């Protein structure tokens, strides 16, 4: 009998429920339910619409059951965000979006208590204002009464698991995004939290990916008319699941680079142990948790968000442009006229992205892009250049030379970006699978049930199931020359 797995995958703008059917050799995917994920701005605060998202989970479960049933459920989401619960298990308020302004300026206040270097040396996590640690420092300093009422904190996937089962746990990979774990002990750094005014009693025990959280609660089963199947805490940070699905087969891919390419571009490699040293601090790399105790040593780069938000702006202005339209317009204009640093803070929030691109170029004394195609070309080439910049840093830190790059996730559909990445980095890009996160989610459930032996077998199964596309570098001399200008712009 084929195994049927229900995987929920939440991104920053949409979510979906998919059935993964495993016949013992290959996996077949079927989308059961798709829905938008629309943050809501209320009185200046940007919230996740968490209860509606849970309603969509219920819809996905019902549809999957009528489609032929399923053997287990796993949920992955974005990182860092959380809900607070009182002693009776009630959510105190809707979880707040990581792009909310409450962390503006908060890092300097945190560093006045615990120095930046100490925080990094303890956690090994890239310093970013969106991290859970800084969100909680903001609450501790501005809304202390909320923390006084809180009995438990649950990260987004753990929150949904709790609503399905009634059991509270914290999965390791999602916890590792918080900047609250000791990177070496892989447990909460309670002393650092105490200094910053964050109560550690609100944190639950950490469980490893593949742990069964519990079964669907009686109330959920009765409401939806489904049996009490297992809910599994898979590698629930979406990037951790995506990295599981990288079709890197040893020995040729013993050391590999990946880009999990979506709203963010997560650029890194897989290690057995964390790296925390002066170079790691200088380049601000992160040591996030992976499956089976691995470390996702990576850099968060502002990814397709720049393109997505630009398109939203042009649509607001009355231009009904598709992503294919934007790519065609970018291809039609001259290359290398201007660059942005994708990770500048001005590009992190929602709003008029094309205007911000133009303002950055003007401020840095470059050609100011005028047309839609010129803005898009600037964004595309800047992303590819930032990949090269990060690759150089990664090779400097690890002392390794990487000969190919795996791109997984939704960004693999962007042929232009994949080709530019190969050109800029001067190494082949292997693109695929597209549904990397869902596949990682599914094979994690299959490993938990014993249907797939281990991570190596899981990657072979995925490689056997889905094709990849290979992009060879082109015009590398032109990119070398332009790269020098890019470095000057971002290091100005």
Beta strands, then each sheet from edge to edge (+ up, - down):
strand 1: 3-10
strand 2: 14-22
strand 3: 27-36
strand 4: 40-42
strand 5: 45-47
strand 6: 72-76
strand 7: 82-85
strand 8: 152-155
strand 9: 170-171
strand 10: 206-207
strand 11: 211-215
strand 12: 230-233
strand 13: 257-261
strand 14: 264-271
strand 15: 286-289
strand 16: 295-302
strand 17: 404-408
strand 18: 428-431
strand 19: 469-471
sheet 1: 3+ 2- 1+ 6+ 12+ 11-
sheet 2: 4+ 5-
sheet 3: 7+ 8-
sheet 4: 9+ 10+
sheet 5: 15+ 16- 14+ 13- 17- 18- 19+
end
